Amino acid sequence: MLKSFVFSLAMGLLVGVIYSIISLRSPAPPVAALAGLFGMLVGEQLVSLVQRLRRGEPLTLAWFRHECVPKISGTPPPVEGPRP
């Protein structure tokens, strides 16, 4: 997964350099818009959090890592296995 992020960043940098060389303005959204998109991803998880609280279930770090982090970051959920 890290490889795809690094590759994506490298390609974005390359395209940014090319755009700069040919004096073309990037169609990418400003940082404020990207922050808004991140807020949407986090906000979607608030529904799960509230539902869990209403059922009286605890909010644990394990639950957050398994249920919320993959939806926010796009990474697969952690593999659960025996702990040493």
C-alpha positions in Angstrom: 0.0 0.0 0.0 2.8 2.4 0.8 4.3 1.8 -2.7 1.1 3.0 -4.3 1.1 6.2 -2.2 4.8 6.9 -3.0 4.2 6.2 -6.7 1.1 8.5 -6.7 3.1 11.2 -5.0 6.0 10.8 -7.5 3.7 11.0 -10.5 2.0 14.0 -9.0 5.3 15.7 -8.6 6.3 14.9 -12.2 3.1 16.2 -13.6 3.5 19.4 -11.4 6.9 20.0 -12.9 5.6 19.5 -16.4 2.7 21.8 -15.8 5.2 24.4 -14.4 7.5 24.1 -17.4 4.6 24.6 -19.9 3.1 27.4 -17.7 -0.2 25.5 -17.2 -2.3 25.9 -14.1 -3.0 22.7 -12.2 -6.7 21.6 -12.1 -6.1 20.1 -8.7 -8.3 21.5 -5.8 -6.7 23.9 -3.3 -5.6 22.5 0.1 -8.8 23.8 1.8 -10.9 21.6 -0.5 -8.7 18.6 0.3 -9.1 19.3 4.0 -12.9 19.3 3.4 -12.7 15.9 1.7 -10.8 14.5 4.7 -13.4 16.0 7.0 -16.1 14.2 5.0 -14.3 10.8 5.4 -13.9 11.4 9.2 -17.5 12.6 9.5 -18.8 9.5 7.9 -17.3 7.5 10.7 -19.2 9.5 13.3 -22.4 7.7 12.4 -20.7 4.3 13.3 -19.4 5.8 16.5 -22.8 7.2 17.6 -24.5 3.9 16.7 -21.9 2.0 18.8 -22.4 4.3 21.8 -26.2 3.9 21.5 -25.9 0.1 21.7 -23.7 0.5 24.8 -20.7 -1.0 23.1 -17.2 0.3 24.2 -15.2 2.5 21.9 -11.8 0.8 21.7 -8.7 1.5 19.8 -9.0 -2.0 18.2 -12.5 -1.2 16.9 -11.3 2.2 15.6 -8.3 0.6 13.8 -10.5 -2.2 12.3 -13.6 -0.2 11.4 -12.7 3.4 10.9 -9.0 3.7 9.8 -9.5 1.6 6.7 -12.5 3.7 5.6 -10.6 6.9 6.2 -7.2 5.9 4.8 -8.2 3.4 2.2 -5.9 0.7 3.7 -7.1 -2.8 4.4 -8.1 -3.6 7.9 -5.5 -5.1 10.2 -5.3 -8.9 10.2 -6.3 -10.2 13.6 -4.2 -13.1 14.8 -3.0 -14.7 18.0 -1.1 -12.3 20.2 2.2 -13.4 21.8 
